[in-house]
């Protein structure tokens, strides 16, 4: 298995990405990595020669404030353009990047291309919950959606949940403003009817406050509300952990209490730490494309590559194609 790792455009710089990838290389003996970025800088971190490591040398990357589709077309020396061009060859199985989400989506759509029966690719986030990981899609790739798109997202999320998270017959929920049937806007109401008639294990509407309960395995929504939910949850987690830290350091009594609750606090921190879930797949394209958080540390890159390896080994893309074919034959 051979994957591409984009080292440019990350908030914490290329060293975190390279170190995380090297750790993943230790975890998977049949894995080879091609780093995209400044070869001289990367080689200083790698420090030793390996026939499992290769390079695509560039110093250019697409910034977050650039228009994604235009930038991916014009900047042919950018790390993402070079990465997608390489990904289209037979030698590579996947690509992971911390760079511009818009450029990643544009490159996957314009260069690598979508699956034949998929109208839009969806950014898929794995959320930690009290019980088990939960898949949320779309998390920001598609602001405007139709009921048919959300039904496709639900199918892809269900396949991903089964193949990568090992959840048998995953329960699918539709994000809405109430749990009762008929709640929500026209998009939610029409999507509800499609999902109710599908072969998926549809449980009905789910409210945002129930996201971390773990009662749903897959939550489907449009990219606008999905991204708002994602950012709100991240912000809440950061605020809570910050207040806890401030309170613990505020007095000797609090420090003693924190010491007694050390294991409990660690469990909470681990549950809310996105670095433990690594990267998110862009479902609906022809190759494995994973988006890591812009602020990812080396641990996030390691776990992101681990998830990509499992994604490729379980042939998730072919399984999505098979499910889509079954659905078309039923219609």
C-alpha positions in Angstrom: 0.0 0.0 0.0 1.3 3.4 -1.0 -0.1 6.8 0.2 0.7 10.5 -0.3 1.1 12.8 2.7 0.8 16.5 2.1 3.2 18.3 4.5 2.2 21.9 3.6 -0.5 24.2 4.8 -0.8 22.9 8.4 -1.1 25.3 11.4 1.7 23.5 13.3 4.1 23.1 10.4 5.5 20.2 8.5 7.4 18.5 11.4 4.3 17.4 13.2 3.0 15.8 10.0 6.2 14.1 9.1 6.7 12.7 12.6 3.1 11.4 12.7 3.5 9.7 9.3 6.8 8.1 10.4 5.0 6.6 13.4 2.2 5.3 11.2 4.9 3.8 9.0 6.1 1.8 12.1 2.5 0.6 12.7 2.0 -0.8 9.2 4.9 -2.8 7.8 3.4 -3.0 4.3 2.9 0.8 4.0 5.0 3.2 1.9 4.7 6.9 2.1 5.4 9.7 -0.4 5.8 13.1 1.3 4.8 16.2 -0.7 6.6 19.3 0.4 10.1 20.8 0.8 12.3 17.7 0.3 15.3 19.2 2.1 13.3 20.1 5.2 11.5 16.8 5.3 14.7 14.8 5.0 16.1 16.5 8.1 13.2 15.1 10.1 13.3 11.6 8.5 17.0 11.5 9.1 17.5 8.0 7.6 17.1 6.5 4.2 14.3 4.0 3.6 12.9 2.3 0.5 9.4 2.9 2.0 9.8 6.7 1.8 9.7 8.8 -1.3 9.3 12.6 -2.1 7.5 15.0 -4.4 9.5 18.2 -4.0 7.6 21.5 -3.8 7.3 24.6 -1.6 4.0 25.8 -3.0 0.6 25.2 -1.4 -2.9 26.6 -1.6 -3.8 29.0 1.2 -7.2 29.0 2.9 -8.1 32.4 1.6 -7.7 31.4 -2.1 -10.6 30.5 -4.3 -10.3 26.7 -4.2 -11.4 25.6 -7.6 -9.5 28.3 -9.3 -6.3 27.7 -7.2 -6.3 23.9 -7.8 -6.6 24.5 -11.6 -4.0 27.3 -11.8 -1.3 26.3 -9.3 0.0 23.2 -10.9 3.0 23.2 -8.6 1.0 23.3 -5.4 1.2 20.3 -3.0 -2.4 19.4 -3.5 -2.4 19.6 -7.3 0.7 17.5 -7.5 -0.8 15.1 -4.9 -4.0 14.5 -6.8 -2.2 14.1 -10.1 0.0 11.4 -8.5 -3.1 9.8 -6.8 -4.7 9.3 -10.2 -1.9 6.9 -11.1 -2.0 3.2 -10.3 0.9 3.4 -7.8 -1.0 5.3 -5.0 -4.0 4.3 -2.9 -4.7 7.4 -0.9 -3.9 11.0 0.1 -4.0 12.9 3.4 -3.7 16.6 3.9 -4.1 19.3 6.7 -4.4 22.0 4.1 -7.3 24.0 2.6 -10.6 22.0 2.9 -12.0 23.8 -0.1 -8.9 23.0 -2.3 -9.0 19.3 -1.1 -12.7 19.1 -2.1 -12.0 20.8 -5.4 -9.0 18.6 -6.3 -10.9 15.4 -5.4 -13.8 16.5 -7.5 -12.0 18.0 -10.5 -8.9 15.8 -10.7 -9.6 12.5 -9.0 -13.4 12.6 -9.8 -16.5 11.3 -8.0 -17.9 7.8 -8.2 -20.2 7.3 -11.1 -23.5 7.3 -9.2 -22.5 10.0 -6.6 -23.7 13.5 -7.1 -21.6 15.1 -4.5 -18.7 14.0 -2.2 -19.3 14.4 1.5 -16.8 15.3 4.3 -17.2 12.6 7.0 -16.3 13.3 10.6 -15.9 10.6 13.3 -17.2 11.9 16.6 -16.3 10.4 20.0 -19.4 9.7 22.1 -20.2 8.1 25.5 -20.7 4.7 23.9 -18.9 4.4 20.6 -17.7 6.5 17.6 -20.4 8.2 15.6 -20.1 9.3 11.9 -21.4 12.7 10.9 -21.8 13.8 7.3 -21.7 16.2 5.6 -19.4 18.2 7.8 -18.8 21.2 5.5 -18.3 20.2 1.9 -21.8 20.9 0.6 -23.7 23.9 1.9 -26.8 23.4 -0.2 -28.3 19.9 -0.4 -31.3 18.0 -1.8 -33.1 15.1 -0.1 -31.5 12.8 -2.7 -28.0 14.0 -1.7 -28.7 13.4 2.0 -29.9 9.9 1.2 -26.7 9.2 -0.6 -24.7 10.6 2.3 -26.6 8.3 4.7 -25.8 5.2 2.5 -22.1 6.1 2.3 -21.9 6.9 6.1 -23.5 3.5 6.9 -21.0 1.6 4.7 -18.1 3.5 6.3 -19.4 2.8 9.8 -19.6 -0.9 9.1 -16.3 -1.3 7.2 -14.0 1.0 9.3 -15.7 1.3 12.7 -16.9 -2.3 12.8 -20.5 -1.3 13.7 -23.0 -4.0 12.6 -26.2 -2.6 11.0 -25.5 1.0 12.0 -28.4 3.2 13.2 -28.8 6.2 11.0 -30.3 9.5 12.3 -31.3 12.7 10.5 -30.2 15.9 12.2 -33.3 18.1 12.9 -34.9 20.4 15.4 -37.0 17.7 17.0 -37.2 14.0 17.2 -40.8 13.7 16.1 -41.6 12.8 12.5 -42.6 15.9 10.6 -40.2 18.2 12.5 -37.8 20.5 10.6 -37.8 22.3 7.3 -38.8 21.0 3.9 -35.3 19.5 3.3 -35.5 17.5 6.5 -39.1 16.4 6.0 -38.5 15.2 2.4 -35.2 13.4 3.4 -37.1 11.7 6.3 -39.5 10.1 3.8 -36.6 8.9 1.6 -34.7 7.4 4.5 -37.8 5.8 5.9 -38.4 3.9 2.6 -34.7 2.9 2.3 -33.0 -0.3 3.4 -30.9 1.5 5.9 -31.4 1.1 9.6 -33.1 4.6 9.9 -34.0 5.6 13.5 -35.6 8.9 12.7 -34.8 12.5 13.6 -31.9 13.3 16.0 -31.4 16.6 17.9 -28.0 18.2 18.1 -27.9 17.8 21.9 -28.0 14.1 21.5 -24.9 13.9 19.3 -22.5 12.8 22.1 -25.0 10.4 23.6 -23.9 7.6 21.3 -27.4 6.6 20.4 -26.8 7.0 16.7 -24.0 5.5 14.6 -24.5 7.8 11.6 -25.9 11.3 11.6 -26.7 12.8 8.3 -27.2 16.5 7.5 -26.3 19.2 5.0 -22.8 20.7 5.1 -23.9 24.0 6.6 -25.6 22.7 9.7 -23.1 19.9 9.9 -20.2 22.3 10.0 -22.0 24.6 12.5 -22.6 21.5 14.7 -18.9 20.4 14.4 -17.5 23.8 15.3 -19.9 24.3 18.1 -19.0 21.0 19.6 -15.2 21.7 19.2 -15.6 25.1 20.8 -17.6 23.7 23.7 -15.0 21.0 24.4 -12.2 23.6 24.3 -14.0 25.9 26.7 -14.9 23.2 29.2 -11.4 21.8 29.3 -10.0 25.4 29.6 -12.3 26.2 32.5 -11.4 22.9 34.2 -7.7 23.6 33.9 -8.1 27.1 35.2 -10.2 25.9 38.1 -7.7 23.2 39.0 -4.8 25.6 39.0 -6.8 28.1 41.1 -6.3 26.6 44.5 -4.4 23.9 46.4 -7.7 22.2 47.3 -8.7 22.0 43.6 -5.3 20.5 42.8 -5.8 17.7 45.4 -9.3 17.1 44.0 -7.9 16.9 40.5 -5.3 14.4 41.6 -8.0 12.2 43.0 -10.0 12.5 39.8 -7.0 12.1 37.5 -8.2 9.0 35.7 -11.7 10.5 35.2 -10.4 13.7 33.9 -8.1 11.9 31.5 -11.0 9.9 30.1 -13.0 13.1 29.5 -10.0 14.7 27.8 -9.4 11.6 25.6 -13.1 11.5 24.6 -13.1 15.2 23.5 -9.7 15.0 21.8 -10.1 15.1 18.0 -6.4 14.0 17.6 -7.5 10.5 18.6 -9.7 10.3 15.6 -7.1 11.7 13.2 -8.7 12.5 9.8 -11.9 12.5 7.9 -12.5 10.7 4.7 -14.1 12.5 1.7 -16.7 9.9 0.7 -17.9 9.6 -2.8 -14.6 10.0 -4.8 -12.7 7.3 -6.6 -9.7 7.1 -4.3 -9.1 7.4 -0.5 -8.9 11.2 0.3 -8.6 12.1 3.9 -8.7 15.6 5.5 -6.9 16.1 8.8 -7.6 19.1 11.1 -5.5 22.2 10.3 -4.2 22.1 13.9 -3.3 18.4 13.9 -0.4 17.2 15.9 1.7 14.2 15.2 -0.8 11.9 17.0 -3.6 13.1 14.8 -1.6 12.3 11.6 -0.7 8.9 12.9 -4.3 8.0 13.8 -5.5 9.6 10.5 -3.2 7.4 8.5 -4.2 4.4 10.6 -7.9 5.1 9.6 -6.9 5.5 6.0 -5.1 2.2 5.9 -8.2 0.5 7.4 -10.4 2.3 4.8 -8.2 1.0 1.9 -7.8 -2.5 3.4 -11.6 -2.9 3.8 -12.2 -1.6 0.2 -14.8 0.9 1.3 -15.0 2.6 -2.1 -16.0 -0.7 -3.8 -18.5 -1.4 -1.1 -20.1 2.0 -1.6 -20.3 1.3 -5.3 -21.9 -2.1 -4.7 -24.5 -0.5 -2.4 -25.3 2.2 -4.9 -25.7 -0.5 -7.7 -28.1 -2.5 -5.5 -30.1 0.7 -4.9 -30.3 1.5 -8.6 -31.4 -2.1 -9.4 -34.2 -1.9 -6.8 -35.6 1.3 -8.4 
